[in-house]
Amino acid sequence: MVELADRLSEAAWKIRNLEDYEARLERAARRFDEISRGRPEPALVVYETALMKSGHSEDEVRGMVREFRETFEDEEEPLTIPYASGIMNVEGDGWFFGDENLRVLTGRLLGQFQHRVAQYNYVDEREVLKRWADGYDTRLFVRRRIHETEPVIGVVGGLDLTLFQYLRVAAGGNTLVPTEDLSLALGALGYEGDAYEAIAHAEGLALHLELPAPIVGEMLEDLGREGFAGFPEPPRESAEQASPPEADTEDTPGADGEETR
């Protein structure tokens, strides 16, 4: 654990000492803020996550979600999870890029969260999703690599780790999505491993940088996309400075010329 903490501290130093660190941080924070402010109602956050499984780009998915919202939003009837679920039950597959499986996935996710919302009195849907995203059980199930058995939504078939993390971030969770670009950036910092390890390393890095994990995720995404590998190296103490002087263990002569015992 000490070695891992030292490595994370070193990686944080490398990022913090990039010449353009402040500019990168500002860009990542601005993008995350734009995405966060553009997040729709919780029901549509779930809908957006399910559509991401289609393979369409984020812009295409968000365009579909925006169109759904503009079509069905009503001042007298907000797009709550039950209301949106009812609409999707009677609308065609066109709202799911023609894929019936996406309709099924969306319905199951909405059903799971509708049940969870019902368990909380006087807590709005957005807060319920955020509590789930950052909840101890949710984080524990990811750390143990058993997210698919998570008792709220992981039991829904077709929700892989990437989508699971996408939903957590979209719900306001302090985590990130383990993309290929993010893994490339971590690799350049000396970290190798699978998606679960990428999440753990990046979240640990965020703690050392004292930044929200989604913002660090955005920074790593940019670095990975660029193929950046020119990280500065932290200063090293010389071996003599780093190692304490060895104590003299040999017997030394006393003042009278005899050995001191």
N, C-alpha and C positions, 0 to 999 in steps of 0.2 A: 504493500500500500504506500509506503514511504517513497519507493522508487517511482511509482505511478504519479504521485503528487509532485515529485521533482520534475518528471517529464512534462506534466501539464504546466507547471510553473515556467519551465523553459520555453514551451510552445507559446504560452501567453506572452512571454517576453519578446519572442520573435515577431509576433503579430503586432504588439504594442509599439515596437521600434521600427516598423516599416516607415519609410520616408513619407508615404502618402496615407498613413494610418488614419489621420483625422478625416481626410476626404473619403476614404473607404467607409469609415464608421458613419459619417453623415449620410452617404449614399444608401447604405444598408438600412439605417434608421428611417430614412425618408421613404424608401420602398416599403418597408414593413408597415409604416404608418398609413401609407396609401392603401395597402391591401387590407389592413385592419379596419380603416374607416369605410371601406367599400364592402365589408362583410354584411350580408343580408340577414334577415331573421333566422333564428336557429333552425327552423324547418328547412330553409333554403341552404343553410350551411351543410346540412345532412344530404340534401339533394345534390349539391355541388360536389361533395365528396364521392357520392355514388357515380356521378357522371364522369369523374376523373378516371374511372376504370375503363372507360370507353376507348382510351388512347387518343382522344382529341386533345388539342392544345388547351392550356389554361384559358387563353383568350376566347376560344370557341365555347368552352364549358361555361365560362362566366357570362358570355353572350346569351347562351341558352337560359341560364338562371335569370338573367336580367329580363329576358323576354317573357318568361313564365311569370315573374313578379309583376311586370307591367300589364300583363293580360288579366291576372286574377286578383291583384290587390284591390282592396275595398276599404274605404274609410270606416265603414260600419262593421266590417268583419276582418280583423287583422289575420295575417297568414301565420296562425299558430300551427303547431305540429298536428293537432287533430284536424284542423280545417284544411291544411295543405295535403294531408294524407287522404282526406275524403275526395279532394279534387283529382289527385293522381290516380285514385281507384277507378274513376270514370272516364278520364281522358285517354287518348290514344298513345301508342308507343312513339309517336313523333316527338314527344317531350323527352325521350330517352334515346335519341339518335336511332330510333327504329329497333332498339334492342330490348326485347322483353325481359331478359335477365337483369338489366339495369333497373327496370321497373320493380322487379321482385326484390332486388337488393335494397332499393330506396324504401320500399314499403316495410321491409323487415327492420331496417335501421330506425325509421320513424316510429314503428311500433314499440321497439325496445326503449327509445327515449320517452315516448308518451307514457309508458309504464313507469319510468323513473321519475318523470315530472309529477305524476300522480302521487308519488310517495312523499313529496315535499309539499307542505302547506305554505302558502304565501311566499313562495320563491319563484321568480320568473324563469322562463325557459332558458334564457341566455346564461343566467347564473347556474342553473342546473348543469348545463353542458360544460361550463368552465370548471365546476367542482368535479365533474367526472374526469375531465382532461388532466387536471392536476392532482387528482385523488391518489392517496397512498396505494390503494389496491391496483389502480391502473398503472402507476409507475412500477410497482413491484412485479406485476405480470409481464411487463416489458423486460425488466432486468432479468427475470427468470426464463425469458424466451418462450413464454407460454401465453402470449397475448390472445391467441385464438381461443383460449378457454376463459377469457375475461368475462365475468358473469353479467355484463351489461350489453355489450355489442359484439365482443369477439366471437360469440357463439354463432354469429351470422356468417354463413358460408360466403366465400368470395372476397372477404375483407382481409387483404394481405397486410403485412407490416407497414408498407409504404402508405397505403390508404388509411390505415389505422392512425399513423402519425400525422398524416395530412389533416384528418378530422380533429385530432387533438390540438394542432396548431390553429386550425380554423375556429375551434371552439374557445380559443383564448388560452390554451395551455402553454406553459413555459418549457417548450421542447422544440424539436425540429424534425424535418423529414430527411431520411438517409438517402440522398440522391447520389448519382454517380459523380457529379462535379464536387459535391461535398467530400466524398471519399477520396477523390484525387487530391484535394487540398490537404486533407489529413495525412495522406500518404507522403506528400512533400514535407510535412512536418515530422515525419518519422513514425506515423501510426498506420498499422496495417490491421485488417480484420474485416469481418462481415458487417452487415447492416446494424445488427444489435450493438456491436462494438463501436461502430461509427457514432451511434446515438450517445453511448456512454462517454466516449472521448470528447465529443463536441459539447455535450452538456457540462462535463468537467471543465473544459476550456472556458466555457461561458462563466462559470463560477470564478475562475481565476482572473478573468478579464472584468468581472463585476458588471456584466452586461446580460440583458435578457437573452435566453437561448435562441429565440427566433431571429434576433438581429445578428448574433454570431453566425447562425446558419446562413443568413443572406451574405455575410462577408465571405464565408468559406465557399459558398456557391460561386461568387464572383472570382475568387482566387482559383478555384478549380476549373472554371470555364476558360480562364485566361491561360491555364497551364503554368501558373506562376510557381517558380521554385527558388527564387532568389532571396530567401529569408536571411536576415542578418543573424550572425552567431553571437551569443552572449559572451562577454569577456570571461576568460578562464584564469584561475589562479595557477601559478606555477606549482609544480609538484612540491618544491621546497616550501612554498608558502602554505600550501594546502595541508602538508603533513607536519604534525608537531615534532619538535626535535626529540630524538631518542634519548632516554635517560642513560647515563653512564652506569653500567652495571658491574664494571670491574672494580676490584679493591683498589683504593688509592692510598698512597703512602701518607703516614701521619707526620706531624712536625718533627718527630724524633727519628724519622726515617723508617719506622716500623709500619707495617700494614695496619690500616684501621679495620677493625672487625665489626 
